[in-house]
């Protein structure tokens, strides 16, 4: 079971060692880093693949190898990346207004992790577990919430490790939060909020359809008005689907 970017790890296991797992459960984690489909959000994966081919092309190799690389670049690498950029440009052009920032934390909100979670609940509609917050943020000597920890190296490594997973052979449940609930402070006006939700819904629906099409045996569901942390915002729905999925496993 994995949430968000952990779908990348689930697909790695499901592609390489499906015999070692009874099933895989993706919690809003079935996006292009978990099941590859060419779209605006696959640009980082295709860019990494293109960069790898270009580095190989720059290296001193026999002419036969270089000819093969040129063929791959002309047939797949460059056209795929050009399409990514076109899709990304269209996505940017169609994107609604940027969300406004939520109210900043006050000294009282930062006085403890409990207070910080209460702030999250007010402005985002959900509050992640304290244990996760402590992984993300420093604890002050007085018990208050300090600065964000530097996880940039780990984040870069995760992105660098993205692959084009397309052969997931283990039994799979993929839950998508769609349409997502952006939280009470996400947008300036109701009109902007509706436009943003509609725009995001289209993208998530595309990912869900691609996952179902590419993994026909998967059980793909979309839970409306859920948060990206779908197991927090819609715990009952997630548990129901998980129990049904687990019950059906051999």
C-alpha positions, -999 to +999 in steps of 0.1 A: +000+000+000+014+034-009+002+071-010+012+097-036+047+093-050+049+059-032+030+047-063+064+047-080+077+021-055+045+000-058+049-002-096+085-011-093+075-041-071+045-050-092+065-049-124+096-068-112+084-091-085+046-096-087+049-131-072+061-116-039+030-096-032-007-106-029-019-072-042-011-035-045-032-006-032-025+029-047-039+057-026-041+087-050-008+073-063-016+060-098-002+089-118+023+089-146+052+081-122+033+049-113+018+040-146+033+057-176+011+074-200+022+103-222+006+135-209+015+169-196+025+154-162+049+129-178+074+155-189+099+148-161+100+111-170+104+117-207+130+144-200+151+121-179+149+094-206+159+119-233+188+132-213+200+096-208+200+090-246+217+123-253+245+115-228+249+081-245+251+099-278+278+123-265+300+094-253+324+078-277+307+047-291+310+026-323+292+041-353+266+013-352+256+022-317+254+059-325+231+051-355+208+031-333+207+060-308+199+085-335+171+062-347+157+060-312+159+098-307+142+105-340+115+079-336+107+082-299+128+105-278+125+138-295+089+135-308+077+122-274+093+151-256+080+176-281+045+163-275+050+166-237+060+203-241+029+209-263+006+192-238+022+211-210+018+244-228-018+237-234-023+227-198-007+260-187-029+280-211-060+263-197-050+266-161-072+287-139-061+314-114-034+304-090-047+296-055-042+322-028-020+314+001-038+303+033-036+325+064-001+324+078+006+306+110+006+327+141+029+323+171+000+304+187-003+280+157+034+272+160+034+268+198+031+230+195+025+203+169-011+199+182-017+236+175-001+233+141-024+204+132-054+225+143-042+252+119-040+227+090-075+214+097-088+250+096-071+260+063-067+227+044-096+206+057-073+178+068-044+174+093-016+149+086-005+128+116+020+144+140+046+118+132+046+129+096+049+165+106+079+158+127+095+142+097+089+173+078+097+200+104+121+206+132+109+206+168+120+236+188+135+232+223+102+245+238+082+219+220+070+243+193+072+239+155+104+250+138+117+252+103+111+227+075+137+201+073+158+200+041+146+170+021+157+184-013+183+156-019+157+129-012+132+146-034+157+149-063+166+113-060+130+102-061+124+122-093+156+109-108+145+074-102+112+077-121+107+051-148+082+043-175+062+016-156+037-001-179+036-037-169+020-041-135+011-077-130+000-080-094-037-076-084-043-039-080-067-014-064-062+022-074-081+049-056-081+084-070-093+115-051-115+131-078-129+157-079-106+169-051-117+191-023-091+219-024-099+231+012-116+262+025-089+287+017-077+275-017-091+301-041-102+338-040-137+335-054-163+307-059-159+311-096-121+306-095-126+277-071-150+259-095-127+265-125-097+251-106-116+220-095-129+214-131-094+218-146-078+194-120-107+169-123-100+166-161-063+157-155-070+132-127-097+116-147-073+111-176-048+094-152-075+071-139-086+061-174-050+055-185-044+033-154-076+013-160-069+010-198-033-001-192-040-024-163-074-039-172-074-063-142-071-033-118-100-021-098-099+017-103-123+040-084-126+077-079-138+092-046-154+126-050-147+155-027-117+139-013-083+153-003-050+141-018-047+125+016-077+105+007-072+080+036-077+109+060-105+129+043-125+098+033-113+071+057-145+051+057-147+050+019-110+039+016-114+012+043-145-002+026-128-005-008-097-019+007-116-046+026-135-056-005-103-058-025-085-078+002-114-102+005-113-109-032-076-118-033-067-155-037 
